[in-house]
Amino acid sequence: TATDALTAYDAPTTIVATGSHWLAPRASLILELKTADEALAAIDDALSKNPDSSLLHQTRGAILESAHPDQAIPAYERALQLDPDNKQAQSALARLRPPKP
């Protein structure tokens, strides 16, 4: 279950992992199990440890989309600054930005 997965992420033997490939899915699980604010706190904590992670900024954008859509665009833009090939951030920005006339 998602609860078991979150418990595994938080286990002492796993906590040593600090890479964005571990922290982003953890924040997504928190969003599924708890609230957007708790997930946002988790991703912000992860970003304090790894501020140059495109994946973490993209995940922050996804969390913000559900709670504060107007704040998601800067997170996705930062993800693209760090990795211009980030397809998920590109797709999200295309969806969130109004079409240009």
Buried (B, 14 or more C-beta within 10 A) or exposed (E): EEEEBBEEBEEEEEEEEEEBEBBBBBBBBBBEBEEBEBBBBBBEEBBEEBEEBBBBBBBBBBBBBEBEEEBBBEBBBBBBEBBEEBEBBBEBBEEBEEEEE
